[in-house]
Amino acid sequence: MNSFSGHITGIRTHDALALVTVRVDPHTFEAIVIDDPETSAYLRTNSPVQVQFKETEVIITTAKAPVVSLRNRIEGHISAIEKGRLLSRLTIQTAIGNLVSIISTDAAVELGLEKNSPVTAMVKLNEIILAP
């Protein structure tokens, strides 16, 4: 599980959902949670939270500024790659620390991924877990 410390910088709500913006310097993450500030004490501006997401939820691209709907994007480079027969484990060095992605080995080969390759890691906002 990838985990980074940050603080809440914004909250927008509708019905039982909250779109939460979290600053993990120098990046900003967005997460959608089934909760709101009235029912969860941690959903407050400036509250510290952990931004967490599974390694298998990290999407990798080598394209600069791809036109996709994924808003959580972290640029970095591959500091380690372990290629298995089916899956590859990438360790990506970023400005917020190392993060890990597990993708298919076929995808790693198609993208030409190697140690030191520049990449952008992306995570859908519904895959982000916020922990107080």
A tleap script that builds the chain and sets N, CA, C and O, in Angstrom:
source leaprc.protein.ff14SB
mol = sequence {
  NMET ASN SER PHE SER GLY HIE ILE THR GLY
  ILE ARG THR HIE ASP ALA LEU ALA LEU VAL
  THR VAL ARG VAL ASP PRO HIE THR PHE GLU
  ALA ILE VAL ILE ASP ASP PRO GLU THR SER
  ALA TYR LEU ARG THR ASN SER PRO VAL GLN
  VAL GLN PHE LYS GLU THR GLU VAL ILE ILE
  THR THR ALA LYS ALA PRO VAL VAL SER LEU
  ARG ASN ARG ILE GLU GLY HIE ILE SER ALA
  ILE GLU LYS GLY ARG LEU LEU SER ARG LEU
  THR ILE GLN THR ALA ILE GLY ASN LEU VAL
  SER ILE ILE SER THR ASP ALA ALA VAL GLU
  LEU GLY LEU GLU LYS ASN SER PRO VAL THR
  ALA MET VAL LYS LEU ASN GLU ILE ILE LEU
  ALA CPRO
}
set mol.1.N position { 0.859 -1.181 0.000 }
set mol.1.CA position { 0.000 0.000 0.000 }
set mol.1.C position { 0.899 1.236 0.000 }
set mol.1.O position { 1.808 1.353 0.822 }
set mol.2.N position { 0.639 2.144 -0.917 }
set mol.2.CA position { 1.328 3.429 -0.934 }
set mol.2.C position { 0.663 4.332 0.095 }
set mol.2.O position { -0.563 4.349 0.207 }
set mol.3.N position { 1.461 5.082 0.847 }
set mol.3.CA position { 0.904 5.955 1.881 }
set mol.3.C position { 1.756 7.216 2.001 }
set mol.3.O position { 2.980 7.148 2.104 }
set mol.4.N position { 1.082 8.368 1.986 }
set mol.4.CA position { 1.754 9.659 2.070 }
set mol.4.C position { 1.014 10.565 3.043 }
set mol.4.O position { -0.216 10.555 3.090 }
set mol.5.N position { 1.751 11.343 3.816 }
set mol.5.CA position { 1.151 12.279 4.772 }
set mol.5.C position { 0.817 13.589 4.085 }
set mol.5.O position { 1.608 14.118 3.304 }
set mol.6.N position { -0.367 14.103 4.386 }
set mol.6.CA position { -0.783 15.377 3.826 }
set mol.6.C position { -1.771 16.067 4.737 }
set mol.6.O position { -1.991 15.639 5.870 }
set mol.7.N position { -2.368 17.139 4.238 }
set mol.7.CA position { -3.410 17.838 4.991 }
set mol.7.C position { -4.509 18.277 4.027 }
set mol.7.O position { -4.255 18.603 2.867 }
set mol.8.N position { -5.719 18.275 4.538 }
set mol.8.CA position { -6.882 18.613 3.725 }
set mol.8.C position { -6.881 20.106 3.414 }
set mol.8.O position { -6.755 20.938 4.313 }
set mol.9.N position { -7.022 20.433 2.137 }
set mol.9.CA position { -7.053 21.845 1.731 }
set mol.9.C position { -8.411 22.268 1.195 }
set mol.9.O position { -8.664 23.460 1.018 }
set mol.10.N position { -9.284 21.305 0.936 }
set mol.10.CA position { -10.608 21.660 0.434 }
set mol.10.C position { -11.570 20.493 0.507 }
set mol.10.O position { -11.175 19.332 0.403 }
set mol.11.N position { -12.851 20.825 0.689 }
set mol.11.CA position { -13.901 19.804 0.746 }
set mol.11.C position { -15.134 20.345 0.034 }
set mol.11.O position { -15.617 21.434 0.345 }
set mol.12.N position { -15.636 19.570 -0.926 }
set mol.12.CA position { -16.911 19.894 -1.580 }
set mol.12.C position { -17.835 18.711 -1.351 }
set mol.12.O position { -17.427 17.562 -1.519 }
set mol.13.N position { -19.076 18.982 -0.969 }
set mol.13.CA position { -20.001 17.900 -0.662 }
set mol.13.C position { -21.265 17.976 -1.505 }
set mol.13.O position { -21.675 19.036 -1.978 }
set mol.14.N position { -21.857 16.809 -1.667 }
set mol.14.CA position { -23.179 16.696 -2.293 }
set mol.14.C position { -23.773 15.383 -1.801 }
set mol.14.O position { -23.176 14.318 -1.956 }
set mol.15.N position { -24.955 15.476 -1.208 }
set mol.15.CA position { -25.593 14.306 -0.606 }
set mol.15.C position { -24.610 13.667 0.385 }
set mol.15.O position { -24.102 14.353 1.272 }
set mol.16.N position { -24.342 12.385 0.245 }
set mol.16.CA position { -23.466 11.694 1.201 }
set mol.16.C position { -22.031 11.572 0.700 }
set mol.16.O position { -21.250 10.791 1.243 }
set mol.17.N position { -21.680 12.335 -0.327 }
set mol.17.CA position { -20.333 12.267 -0.889 }
set mol.17.C position { -19.547 13.535 -0.609 }
set mol.17.O position { -20.105 14.628 -0.514 }
set mol.18.N position { -18.239 13.364 -0.481 }
set mol.18.CA position { -17.348 14.515 -0.346 }
set mol.18.C position { -16.178 14.342 -1.306 }
set mol.18.O position { -15.558 13.280 -1.362 }
set mol.19.N position { -15.885 15.391 -2.057 }
set mol.19.CA position { -14.692 15.449 -2.889 }
set mol.19.C position { -13.666 16.213 -2.068 }
set mol.19.O position { -13.811 17.410 -1.823 }
set mol.20.N position { -12.625 15.499 -1.647 }
set mol.20.CA position { -11.648 16.053 -0.712 }
set mol.20.C position { -10.337 16.305 -1.447 }
set mol.20.O position { -9.831 15.432 -2.153 }
set mol.21.N position { -9.794 17.502 -1.275 }
set mol.21.CA position { -8.499 17.863 -1.844 }
set mol.21.C position { -7.469 17.811 -0.728 }
set mol.21.O position { -7.666 18.391 0.340 }
set mol.22.N position { -6.365 17.110 -0.984 }
set mol.22.CA position { -5.322 16.921 0.022 }
set mol.22.C position { -3.986 17.358 -0.563 }
set mol.22.O position { -3.624 16.968 -1.673 }
set mol.23.N position { -3.269 18.159 0.187 }
set mol.23.CA position { -1.935 18.618 -0.226 }
set mol.23.C position { -0.887 17.694 0.369 }
set mol.23.O position { -0.792 17.538 1.586 }
set mol.24.N position { -0.105 17.086 -0.510 }
set mol.24.CA position { 1.076 16.316 -0.137 }
set mol.24.C position { 2.200 17.015 -0.880 }
set mol.24.O position { 2.493 16.678 -2.028 }
set mol.25.N position { 2.831 17.987 -0.231 }
set mol.25.CA position { 3.776 18.870 -0.915 }
set mol.25.C position { 4.791 18.097 -1.736 }
set mol.25.O position { 5.409 17.158 -1.234 }
set mol.26.N position { 4.969 18.479 -2.991 }
set mol.26.CA position { 4.384 19.608 -3.699 }
set mol.26.C position { 3.157 19.235 -4.537 }
set mol.26.O position { 2.756 20.005 -5.409 }
set mol.27.N position { 2.559 18.072 -4.289 }
set mol.27.CA position { 1.423 17.604 -5.093 }
set mol.27.C position { 0.093 17.783 -4.379 }
set mol.27.O position { 0.033 17.926 -3.158 }
set mol.28.N position { -0.969 17.770 -5.171 }
set mol.28.CA position { -2.329 17.802 -4.647 }
set mol.28.C position { -3.052 16.555 -5.137 }
set mol.28.O position { -2.991 16.214 -6.318 }
set mol.29.N position { -3.735 15.879 -4.219 }
set mol.29.CA position { -4.537 14.706 -4.548 }
set mol.29.C position { -6.003 15.045 -4.371 }
set mol.29.O position { -6.362 15.896 -3.556 }
set mol.30.N position { -6.849 14.374 -5.140 }
set mol.30.CA position { -8.291 14.459 -4.948 }
set mol.30.C position { -8.805 13.064 -4.648 }
set mol.30.O position { -8.392 12.086 -5.273 }
set mol.31.N position { -9.723 12.984 -3.672 }
set mol.31.CA position { -10.329 11.705 -3.301 }
set mol.31.C position { -11.824 11.905 -3.131 }
set mol.31.O position { -12.268 12.953 -2.661 }
set mol.32.N position { -12.590 10.909 -3.512 }
set mol.32.CA position { -14.029 10.944 -3.272 }
set mol.32.C position { -14.300 9.978 -2.120 }
set mol.32.O position { -13.865 8.827 -2.158 }
set mol.33.N position { -15.010 10.441 -1.107 }
set mol.33.CA position { -15.313 9.591 0.043 }
set mol.33.C position { -16.813 9.596 0.304 }
set mol.33.O position { -17.502 10.585 0.052 }
set mol.34.N position { -17.299 8.480 0.812 }
set mol.34.CA position { -18.713 8.377 1.174 }
set mol.34.C position { -18.815 8.805 2.628 }
set mol.34.O position { -18.867 7.980 3.540 }
set mol.35.N position { -18.841 10.092 2.817 }
set mol.35.CA position { -18.850 10.715 4.139 }
set mol.35.C position { -18.991 12.209 3.935 }
set mol.35.O position { -18.932 12.698 2.806 }
set mol.36.N position { -19.174 12.927 5.019 }
set mol.36.CA position { -19.200 14.385 4.937 }
set mol.36.C position { -18.720 14.966 6.261 }
set mol.36.O position { -18.629 14.241 7.252 }
set mol.37.N position { -18.412 16.260 6.297 }
set mol.37.CA position { -17.883 16.874 7.516 }
set mol.37.C position { -18.820 16.766 8.724 }
set mol.37.O position { -18.360 16.841 9.863 }
set mol.38.N position { -20.105 16.594 8.495 }
set mol.38.CA position { -21.045 16.478 9.612 }
set mol.38.C position { -20.952 15.131 10.317 }
set mol.38.O position { -21.275 15.030 11.501 }
set mol.39.N position { -20.516 14.099 9.607 }
set mol.39.CA position { -20.460 12.758 10.193 }
set mol.39.C position { -19.047 12.257 10.466 }
set mol.39.O position { -18.879 11.258 11.165 }
set mol.40.N position { -18.038 12.920 9.938 }
set mol.40.CA position { -16.649 12.497 10.146 }
set mol.40.C position { -15.808 13.663 10.631 }
set mol.40.O position { -15.634 14.656 9.925 }
set mol.41.N position { -15.296 13.531 11.830 }
set mol.41.CA position { -14.531 14.610 12.457 }
set mol.41.C position { -13.245 14.943 11.701 }
set mol.41.O position { -12.781 16.083 11.746 }
set mol.42.N position { -12.667 13.963 11.010 }
set mol.42.CA position { -11.398 14.228 10.327 }
set mol.42.C position { -11.574 15.052 9.050 }
set mol.42.O position { -10.596 15.596 8.536 }
set mol.43.N position { -12.782 15.156 8.535 }
set mol.43.CA position { -13.020 15.920 7.305 }
set mol.43.C position { -13.142 17.407 7.616 }
set mol.43.O position { -14.234 17.976 7.618 }
set mol.44.N position { -12.002 18.012 7.877 }
set mol.44.CA position { -11.903 19.435 8.186 }
set mol.44.C position { -10.706 20.014 7.433 }
set mol.44.O position { -9.674 19.357 7.296 }
set mol.45.N position { -10.847 21.227 6.953 }
set mol.45.CA position { -9.723 21.893 6.307 }
set mol.45.C position { -8.560 21.979 7.291 }
set mol.45.O position { -8.750 22.297 8.465 }
set mol.46.N position { -7.366 21.694 6.806 }
set mol.46.CA position { -6.103 21.674 7.546 }
set mol.46.C position { -5.905 20.432 8.401 }
set mol.46.O position { -4.865 20.307 9.049 }
set mol.47.N position { -6.865 19.504 8.429 }
set mol.47.CA position { -6.680 18.259 9.183 }
set mol.47.C position { -5.627 17.389 8.499 }
set mol.47.O position { -5.617 17.263 7.275 }
set mol.48.N position { -4.738 16.787 9.300 }
set mol.48.CA position { -3.763 15.865 8.718 }
set mol.48.C position { -4.438 14.548 8.339 }
set mol.48.O position { -5.301 14.054 9.065 }
set mol.49.N position { -4.042 13.988 7.206 }
set mol.49.CA position { -4.553 12.695 6.751 }
set mol.49.C position { -3.445 11.929 6.035 }
set mol.49.O position { -2.456 12.505 5.581 }
set mol.50.N position { -3.637 10.637 5.948 }
set mol.50.CA position { -2.785 9.785 5.131 }
set mol.50.C position { -3.513 9.531 3.818 }
set mol.50.O position { -4.678 9.133 3.815 }
set mol.51.N position { -2.833 9.760 2.716 }
set mol.51.CA position { -3.353 9.433 1.389 }
set mol.51.C position { -2.807 8.047 1.061 }
set mol.51.O position { -1.593 7.847 1.008 }
set mol.52.N position { -3.710 7.091 0.843 }
set mol.52.CA position { -3.291 5.715 0.606 }
set mol.52.C position { -3.935 5.170 -0.665 }
set mol.52.O position { -5.072 5.503 -1.000 }
set mol.53.N position { -3.179 4.325 -1.363 }
set mol.53.CA position { -3.714 3.643 -2.542 }
set mol.53.C position { -2.884 2.401 -2.816 }
set mol.53.O position { -1.679 2.365 -2.568 }
set mol.54.N position { -3.563 1.382 -3.336 }
set mol.54.CA position { -2.912 0.107 -3.621 }
set mol.54.C position { -1.967 0.230 -4.812 }
set mol.54.O position { -2.170 1.047 -5.710 }
set mol.55.N position { -0.941 -0.594 -4.794 }
set mol.55.CA position { 0.029 -0.628 -5.878 }
set mol.55.C position { -0.625 -1.004 -7.206 }
set mol.55.O position { -0.199 -0.544 -8.266 }
set mol.56.N position { -1.650 -1.833 -7.143 }
set mol.56.CA position { -2.330 -2.286 -8.359 }
set mol.56.C position { -3.287 -1.242 -8.922 }
set mol.56.O position { -3.839 -1.430 -10.006 }
set mol.57.N position { -3.488 -0.146 -8.200 }
set mol.57.CA position { -4.377 0.931 -8.659 }
set mol.57.C position { -3.617 2.065 -9.336 }
set mol.57.O position { -4.220 3.056 -9.749 }
set mol.58.N position { -2.301 1.927 -9.451 }
set mol.58.CA position { -1.467 2.977 -10.043 }
set mol.58.C position { -1.305 2.716 -11.536 }
set mol.58.O position { -0.806 1.666 -11.943 }
set mol.59.N position { -1.726 3.666 -12.335 }
set mol.59.CA position { -1.638 3.588 -13.792 }
set mol.59.C position { -0.368 4.317 -14.221 }
set mol.59.O position { -0.064 5.395 -13.710 }
set mol.60.N position { 0.366 3.736 -15.151 }
set mol.60.CA position { 1.644 4.306 -15.584 }
set mol.60.C position { 1.548 4.770 -17.032 }
set mol.60.O position { 0.990 4.079 -17.884 }
set mol.61.N position { 2.102 5.954 -17.296 }
set mol.61.CA position { 2.242 6.430 -18.671 }
set mol.61.C position { 3.641 7.010 -18.846 }
set mol.61.O position { 4.266 7.482 -17.897 }
set mol.62.N position { 4.107 6.958 -20.086 }
set mol.62.CA position { 5.373 7.604 -20.426 }
set mol.62.C position { 5.119 8.883 -21.212 }
set mol.62.O position { 6.050 9.626 -21.522 }
set mol.63.N position { 3.854 9.136 -21.531 }
set mol.63.CA position { 3.486 10.332 -22.300 }
set mol.63.C position { 3.510 11.568 -21.407 }
set mol.63.O position { 3.136 11.506 -20.235 }
set mol.64.N position { 3.941 12.665 -21.957 }
set mol.64.CA position { 3.899 13.941 -21.236 }
set mol.64.C position { 2.498 14.513 -21.352 }
set mol.64.O position { 1.960 14.627 -22.453 }
set mol.65.N position { 1.906 14.872 -20.225 }
set mol.65.CA position { 0.576 15.495 -20.160 }
set mol.65.C position { -0.463 14.765 -21.008 }
set mol.65.O position { -1.044 15.352 -21.921 }
set mol.66.N position { -0.700 13.480 -20.705 }
set mol.66.CA position { -1.712 12.760 -21.476 }
set mol.66.C position { -3.100 13.358 -21.248 }
set mol.66.O position { -3.410 13.832 -20.155 }
set mol.67.N position { -3.914 13.332 -22.270 }
set mol.67.CA position { -5.263 13.883 -22.169 }
set mol.67.C position { -6.181 12.757 -21.691 }
set mol.67.O position { -6.739 12.007 -22.493 }
set mol.68.N position { -6.325 12.656 -20.383 }
set mol.68.CA position { -7.191 11.666 -19.745 }
set mol.68.C position { -7.863 12.319 -18.545 }
set mol.68.O position { -7.461 13.398 -18.111 }
set mol.69.N position { -8.875 11.667 -18.019 }
set mol.69.CA position { -9.639 12.255 -16.915 }
set mol.69.C position { -8.998 12.052 -15.547 }
set mol.69.O position { -9.519 12.557 -14.552 }
set mol.70.N position { -7.902 11.342 -15.469 }
set mol.70.CA position { -7.251 11.096 -14.183 }
set mol.70.C position { -6.568 12.364 -13.684 }
set mol.70.O position { -5.688 12.909 -14.349 }
set mol.71.N position { -6.984 12.828 -12.500 }
set mol.71.CA position { -6.464 14.093 -11.982 }
set mol.71.C position { -5.293 13.904 -11.022 }
set mol.71.O position { -4.503 14.827 -10.825 }
set mol.72.N position { -5.174 12.733 -10.429 }
set mol.72.CA position { -4.068 12.471 -9.506 }
set mol.72.C position { -2.882 11.957 -10.308 }
set mol.72.O position { -2.844 10.794 -10.710 }
set mol.73.N position { -1.913 12.840 -10.534 }
set mol.73.CA position { -0.750 12.526 -11.367 }
set mol.73.C position { 0.526 12.896 -10.619 }
set mol.73.O position { 0.637 13.982 -10.050 }
set mol.74.N position { 1.480 11.977 -10.632 }
set mol.74.CA position { 2.747 12.207 -9.950 }
set mol.74.C position { 3.867 11.835 -10.915 }
set mol.74.O position { 3.973 10.684 -11.339 }
set mol.75.N position { 4.694 12.803 -11.257 }
set mol.75.CA position { 5.818 12.537 -12.160 }
set mol.75.C position { 7.004 12.009 -11.370 }
set mol.75.O position { 7.214 12.376 -10.214 }
set mol.76.N position { 7.765 11.153 -12.006 }
set mol.76.CA position { 8.961 10.614 -11.374 }
set mol.76.C position { 9.747 9.782 -12.363 }
set mol.76.O position { 9.542 9.861 -13.575 }
set mol.77.N position { 10.649 8.986 -11.823 }
set mol.77.CA position { 11.393 8.059 -12.673 }
set mol.77.C position { 11.518 6.723 -11.947 }
set mol.77.O position { 11.484 6.659 -10.718 }
set mol.78.N position { 11.661 5.680 -12.718 }
set mol.78.CA position { 11.738 4.339 -12.149 }
set mol.78.C position { 13.102 4.152 -11.501 }
set mol.78.O position { 14.134 4.247 -12.166 }
set mol.79.N position { 13.100 3.885 -10.196 }
set mol.79.CA position { 14.361 3.650 -9.493 }
set mol.79.C position { 14.656 2.156 -9.371 }
set mol.79.O position { 15.799 1.764 -9.134 }
set mol.80.N position { 13.624 1.322 -9.531 }
set mol.80.CA position { 13.816 -0.133 -9.523 }
set mol.80.C position { 12.663 -0.772 -10.284 }
set mol.80.O position { 11.531 -0.290 -10.246 }
set mol.81.N position { 12.971 -1.859 -10.971 }
set mol.81.CA position { 11.935 -2.604 -11.695 }
set mol.81.C position { 12.220 -4.091 -11.540 }
set mol.81.O position { 13.333 -4.557 -11.785 }
set mol.82.N position { 11.199 -4.819 -11.133 }
set mol.82.CA position { 11.295 -6.272 -10.991 }
set mol.82.C position { 10.286 -6.878 -11.964 }
set mol.82.O position { 9.078 -6.823 -11.734 }
set mol.83.N position { 10.794 -7.458 -13.053 }
set mol.83.CA position { 9.911 -8.027 -14.073 }
set mol.83.C position { 9.719 -9.519 -13.824 }
set mol.83.O position { 10.672 -10.297 -13.848 }
set mol.84.N position { 8.471 -9.898 -13.586 }
set mol.84.CA position { 8.117 -11.305 -13.470 }
set mol.84.C position { 7.516 -11.786 -14.777 }
set mol.84.O position { 7.447 -11.032 -15.747 }
set mol.85.N position { 7.084 -13.031 -14.807 }
set mol.85.CA position { 6.479 -13.566 -16.033 }
set mol.85.C position { 5.177 -12.857 -16.375 }
set mol.85.O position { 4.894 -12.600 -17.545 }
set mol.86.N position { 4.375 -12.537 -15.342 }
set mol.86.CA position { 3.075 -11.913 -15.573 }
set mol.86.C position { 3.007 -10.469 -15.119 }
set mol.86.O position { 2.437 -9.619 -15.802 }
set mol.87.N position { 3.591 -10.195 -13.964 }
set mol.87.CA position { 3.504 -8.859 -13.369 }
set mol.87.C position { 4.879 -8.260 -13.146 }
set mol.87.O position { 5.862 -8.972 -12.942 }
set mol.88.N position { 4.925 -6.938 -13.191 }
set mol.88.CA position { 6.158 -6.204 -12.893 }
set mol.88.C position { 5.889 -5.225 -11.765 }
set mol.88.O position { 4.834 -4.594 -11.702 }
set mol.89.N position { 6.868 -5.114 -10.875 }
set mol.89.CA position { 6.781 -4.188 -9.739 }
set mol.89.C position { 7.729 -3.026 -10.005 }
set mol.89.O position { 8.938 -3.212 -10.141 }
set mol.90.N position { 7.159 -1.820 -10.077 }
set mol.90.CA position { 7.948 -0.620 -10.335 }
set mol.90.C position { 8.050 0.202 -9.064 }
set mol.90.O position { 7.039 0.461 -8.411 }
set mol.91.N position { 9.245 0.612 -8.709 }
set mol.91.CA position { 9.432 1.596 -7.652 }
set mol.91.C position { 9.748 2.903 -8.356 }
set mol.91.O position { 10.683 2.990 -9.151 }
set mol.92.N position { 8.948 3.920 -8.049 }
set mol.92.CA position { 9.055 5.197 -8.745 }
set mol.92.C position { 9.475 6.269 -7.755 }
set mol.92.O position { 8.804 6.494 -6.748 }
set mol.93.N position { 10.587 6.928 -8.047 }
set mol.93.CA position { 11.065 8.024 -7.208 }
set mol.93.C position { 10.362 9.296 -7.655 }
set mol.93.O position { 10.408 9.665 -8.828 }
set mol.94.N position { 9.701 9.970 -6.694 }
set mol.94.CA position { 8.939 11.184 -6.993 }
set mol.94.C position { 9.291 12.273 -5.993 }
set mol.94.O position { 10.045 12.038 -5.049 }
set mol.95.N position { 8.751 13.448 -6.198 }
set mol.95.CA position { 8.982 14.572 -5.280 }
set mol.95.C position { 8.344 14.344 -3.913 }
set mol.95.O position { 8.725 15.000 -2.944 }
set mol.96.N position { 7.374 13.421 -3.816 }
set mol.96.CA position { 6.728 13.149 -2.525 }
set mol.96.C position { 7.269 11.881 -1.879 }
set mol.96.O position { 6.793 11.480 -0.817 }
set mol.97.N position { 8.248 11.252 -2.496 }
set mol.97.CA position { 8.817 10.006 -1.991 }
set mol.97.C position { 8.592 8.883 -2.987 }
set mol.97.O position { 8.025 9.087 -4.061 }
set mol.98.N position { 9.041 7.702 -2.618 }
set mol.98.CA position { 8.883 6.553 -3.503 }
set mol.98.C position { 7.454 6.040 -3.469 }
set mol.98.O position { 6.813 6.010 -2.418 }
set mol.99.N position { 6.968 5.637 -4.630 }
set mol.99.CA position { 5.690 4.933 -4.688 }
set mol.99.C position { 5.884 3.691 -5.531 }
set mol.99.O position { 6.816 3.605 -6.330 }
set mol.100.N position { 4.994 2.731 -5.343 }
set mol.100.CA position { 5.107 1.450 -6.023 }
set mol.100.C position { 3.887 1.228 -6.902 }
set mol.100.O position { 2.761 1.546 -6.518 }
set mol.101.N position { 4.127 0.680 -8.083 }
set mol.101.CA position { 3.065 0.308 -9.010 }
set mol.101.C position { 3.295 -1.129 -9.451 }
set mol.101.O position { 4.427 -1.539 -9.708 }
set mol.102.N position { 2.218 -1.881 -9.535 }
set mol.102.CA position { 2.292 -3.232 -10.086 }
set mol.102.C position { 1.450 -3.244 -11.354 }
set mol.102.O position { 0.243 -3.008 -11.321 }
set mol.103.N position { 2.118 -3.525 -12.476 }
set mol.103.CA position { 1.440 -3.570 -13.777 }
set mol.103.C position { 1.800 -4.884 -14.465 }
set mol.103.O position { 2.679 -5.612 -14.004 }
set mol.104.N position { 1.128 -5.178 -15.553 }
set mol.104.CA position { 1.473 -6.401 -16.284 }
set mol.104.C position { 2.861 -6.245 -16.904 }
set mol.104.O position { 3.258 -5.153 -17.311 }
set mol.105.N position { 3.574 -7.341 -16.966 }
set mol.105.CA position { 4.894 -7.313 -17.594 }
set mol.105.C position { 4.767 -6.973 -19.073 }
set mol.105.O position { 5.630 -6.295 -19.632 }
set mol.106.N position { 3.693 -7.440 -19.710 }
set mol.106.CA position { 3.469 -7.083 -21.118 }
set mol.106.C position { 3.392 -5.566 -21.284 }
set mol.106.O position { 3.968 -5.013 -22.221 }
set mol.107.N position { 2.677 -4.889 -20.369 }
set mol.107.CA position { 2.566 -3.426 -20.440 }
set mol.107.C position { 3.924 -2.772 -20.207 }
set mol.107.O position { 4.271 -1.804 -20.884 }
set mol.108.N position { 4.692 -3.293 -19.254 }
set mol.108.CA position { 6.022 -2.736 -18.976 }
set mol.108.C position { 6.919 -2.843 -20.206 }
set mol.108.O position { 7.682 -1.926 -20.508 }
set mol.109.N position { 6.822 -3.968 -20.911 }
set mol.109.CA position { 7.619 -4.167 -22.127 }
set mol.109.C position { 7.138 -3.231 -23.232 }
set mol.109.O position { 7.950 -2.591 -23.900 }
set mol.110.N position { 5.817 -3.149 -23.429 }
set mol.110.CA position { 5.264 -2.268 -24.470 }
set mol.110.C position { 5.648 -0.811 -24.253 }
set mol.110.O position { 5.902 -0.078 -25.209 }
set mol.111.N position { 5.690 -0.392 -22.978 }
set mol.111.CA position { 6.061 0.991 -22.659 }
set mol.111.C position { 7.576 1.202 -22.683 }
set mol.111.O position { 8.041 2.338 -22.597 }
set mol.112.N position { 8.346 0.122 -22.800 }
set mol.112.CA position { 9.803 0.225 -22.814 }
set mol.112.C position { 10.371 0.656 -21.472 }
set mol.112.O position { 11.377 1.364 -21.423 }
set mol.113.N position { 9.736 0.237 -20.383 }
set mol.113.CA position { 10.156 0.688 -19.058 }
set mol.113.C position { 11.448 0.014 -18.618 }
set mol.113.O position { 11.616 -1.200 -18.731 }
set mol.114.N position { 12.349 0.840 -18.115 }
set mol.114.CA position { 13.631 0.392 -17.584 }
set mol.114.C position { 13.968 1.268 -16.393 }
set mol.114.O position { 13.300 2.270 -16.139 }
set mol.115.N position { 15.002 0.889 -15.669 }
set mol.115.CA position { 15.475 1.730 -14.575 }
set mol.115.C position { 15.817 3.106 -15.146 }
set mol.115.O position { 16.429 3.208 -16.209 }
set mol.116.N position { 15.419 4.158 -14.437 }
set mol.116.CA position { 15.617 5.571 -14.784 }
set mol.116.C position { 14.654 6.097 -15.847 }
set mol.116.O position { 14.748 7.266 -16.224 }
set mol.117.N position { 13.731 5.267 -16.341 }
set mol.117.CA position { 12.736 5.769 -17.298 }
set mol.117.C position { 11.848 6.807 -16.624 }
set mol.117.O position { 11.367 6.576 -15.515 }
set mol.118.N position { 11.621 7.960 -17.280 }
set mol.118.CA position { 10.673 8.933 -16.726 }
set mol.118.C position { 9.245 8.438 -16.954 }
set mol.118.O position { 8.909 7.952 -18.034 }
set mol.119.N position { 8.412 8.567 -15.920 }
set mol.119.CA position { 7.021 8.118 -16.010 }
set mol.119.C position { 6.124 9.074 -15.234 }
set mol.119.O position { 6.590 9.871 -14.420 }
set mol.120.N position { 4.845 8.974 -15.503 }
set mol.120.CA position { 3.837 9.640 -14.688 }
set mol.120.C position { 2.938 8.553 -14.125 }
set mol.120.O position { 2.385 7.738 -14.864 }
set mol.121.N position { 2.801 8.555 -12.799 }
set mol.121.CA position { 1.908 7.626 -12.113 }
set mol.121.C position { 0.578 8.339 -11.914 }
set mol.121.O position { 0.545 9.511 -11.541 }
set mol.122.N position { -0.520 7.629 -12.165 }
set mol.122.CA position { -1.846 8.235 -12.046 }
set mol.122.C position { -2.754 7.312 -11.235 }
set mol.122.O position { -2.667 6.088 -11.328 }
set mol.123.N position { -3.632 7.934 -10.433 }
set mol.123.CA position { -4.559 7.169 -9.598 }
set mol.123.C position { -5.935 7.815 -9.682 }
set mol.123.O position { -6.066 9.026 -9.506 }
set mol.124.N position { -6.966 7.006 -9.950 }
set mol.124.CA position { -8.335 7.523 -9.989 }
set mol.124.C position { -8.736 8.004 -8.593 }
set mol.124.O position { -8.320 7.427 -7.589 }
set mol.125.N position { -9.533 9.049 -8.538 }
set mol.125.CA position { -9.897 9.626 -7.241 }
set mol.125.C position { -10.715 8.684 -6.373 }
set mol.125.O position { -10.688 8.810 -5.149 }
set mol.126.N position { -11.444 7.738 -6.969 }
set mol.126.CA position { -12.208 6.791 -6.162 }
set mol.126.C position { -11.350 5.658 -5.607 }
set mol.126.O position { -11.839 4.864 -4.802 }
set mol.127.N position { -10.092 5.563 -6.012 }
set mol.127.CA position { -9.178 4.547 -5.492 }
set mol.127.C position { -8.339 5.069 -4.330 }
set mol.127.O position { -7.605 4.302 -3.707 }
set mol.128.N position { -8.435 6.354 -4.035 }
set mol.128.CA position { -7.683 6.961 -2.932 }
set mol.128.C position { -8.430 6.717 -1.625 }
set mol.128.O position { -9.637 6.940 -1.535 }
set mol.129.N position { -7.700 6.261 -0.621 }
set mol.129.CA position { -8.236 6.084 0.727 }
set mol.129.C position { -7.649 7.192 1.588 }
set mol.129.O position { -6.446 7.448 1.534 }
set mol.130.N position { -8.486 7.850 2.381 }
set mol.130.CA position { -8.008 8.857 3.329 }
set mol.130.C position { -8.124 8.285 4.731 }
set mol.130.O position { -9.192 7.831 5.140 }
set mol.131.N position { -7.018 8.309 5.466 }
set mol.131.CA position { -7.003 7.804 6.835 }
set mol.131.C position { -6.597 8.936 7.771 }
set mol.131.O position { -5.593 9.610 7.538 }
set mol.132.N position { -7.381 9.145 8.836 }
set mol.132.CA position { -7.040 10.232 9.778 }
set mol.132.C position { -5.738 9.963 10.515 }
set mol.132.O position { -5.315 10.775 11.338 }
savepdb mol mol.pdb
quit
